[in-house]
């Protein structure tokens, strides 16, 4: 906002300076120079403004996505299963003192996803008397974190190979 105000002031100053010199001599070359300088200045200033505005919008979008993921984490605990209209806890909502998702490193985020997956799977199995909840948990995680099937497969392989599911199961047993 301040940049566009400063740019406007600069352009007005240049135009006033050129108009002052135009009063003394009026020929087409001078008018052409005024037009050329004004167009160049306007183009440069608008380009800078658009680049800065695009950078700010990307930052705002990232903040909005992070807030949306947090809202999904807290709301997913209130979602119901389409098969049995009974609430199933979706993910572990952020507790006071927990880090924001944007502040988590890769290990912490992987562990959180693994815990969410196991909570969903176990809750589904409890409600459906031992019926396998892997597919349900997988679909909820894909939906919650907006993953594709390939991204989920890669993530699940990484969670199992690097032991995040075992660590998550251990953490859940300790917390219960």
N, C-alpha and C positions, 0 to 999 in steps of 0.2 A: 504494500500500500504506500509506504513512504517512498519507495523507489519510483513508483509511477508519478507521485507528486513532484519529486525532484526532477524527473524527466520532463514533465510538463513545464515546469519553471524554466528549465534549460532551453527547451524548444521555444517558449515564448520570448525569452531573452534574445535568442538568435534571430527570431523573426522581427522583433522590435529593432535590433541593430541593423538588420538588412533593410527594413522599411525606412529607417532613418537615412541610409545611404541611397535608397531609391528615390527619396524626395528630391535629392540633388540631381540625379540622372536617371532617366527612365528609358531603358532600352530592353529589347527582348532577351538579350544575353543575361542580364541581371535577373530577370524574372525566372529564367531557366535555372540559373545557379541557386536561387532561393528554393525553387521547387525541388531540385536535386538534393540539396543539403537537408531539407525538411524530410523528404522521403527516406533518405539514408539514416538520419537520426531516429526517425520513427521506427524504421525496421529494426535497427540495432536495439533500441530500448524495448520494443515489444518482444523481440527474441529473448532477451535477457529476462524479461518479466515472465514469459511463458516457461522458460527453463526453471526458474526459481519456483514458480507456482506448481509445476509438475513435481518437483522434488518435495515440496510441502504436502501435496496430495498423496504421494506414495507413503510418506510417513504417517499421515492420517489414516490411510487405508490399512496399514499394518497395525496401528493401534485399534482400529475398529475390528479387524479380524481377531486380534488377541482378546478383545472384550467379548466378541461373539463366541469364541471358543470357551471362555470362562462361563458365559451364560449357558452354553450347551452343557458344560460339565455339571453345573448346578441344577439345570432343568432336567437332565437325563435321569436323575434319580427319581423324578416324578412321572416319567413316561410309563405307559402301560403296554403290556404285551398284547399284540393283536389277537392271539389265540385264546387268552384266558382273562383278560381285563383285570389283571392283578398287578399291582405295582412291582416293578423290579428295579432295584438300585442299579443305575447305569454306570456311574463313575464316582470316584471319590472326589467330592467337592473340595475345593481348596480350603484348608483350615487357616485359622489366624496364625500367622508366622510362616506359612508355606510360601514358596516362591511363586511368582506369576509365571505362566507358561513361557512367556517371552524371555524370562530371565533364566530358565532352566537350560542346563547343558544337555548334550545328546544322551548321556547315560541316565540322567534323572528323568528325562522325557520318555525314554524307552522303558524305564522301570514303571513310570506312571501308566503308560499304555498297557503294559503287561498286567499290572494290578487291576486296571479297569476291565481288561479282557477276562481275567480270572473271576472277578466279582460278578460280572454279567453271566459267565458260564455257570458258576456255582449257584447263583440265585435262580437261574432258569432250571437247573437240574433239581433244586430243592422244590420248586413250585410244580414241576412236572414229574415228580417221583422217579428220579434217576434217569430220565430221558436225556440224551446227549445234548448239551447246550452250546457246543462249539460253533455250530452254524449260526445260531442266534447271536452269540457274542461277537462273532466275526462280522456279521451284518451290521450290528450296532456300532462297532468300532469304525467300520468303513464309513457309515453314515455320519458318525460324530466327528471324525477327523477329516471327512471329505476325501477319502482315498479311493484310488481305482483298484480293481481286482489285482492287477500286477503289483502295485505299490503295497497292497496288503500282503501278498505272497512273499515279497522281498522282506517286508517288515517282520512277518511271522517267522520266516527262516532265520533272520538275524536275532530275533528274541529267543528262539530255541537254541541256536548255535552258541550264542554268547552267554547263555544262562540267565537271562532276564526273567523268564517265566519261573524258574526255580527260586530265584531271589524274591520275586514278587509273592510266590506262594509262601515262602518262609516269613516274609514281612506280614502277610495277611494272617498267618497262624499266630505270630507274636502279638499282633494287635487284637486278636479275638480271644 
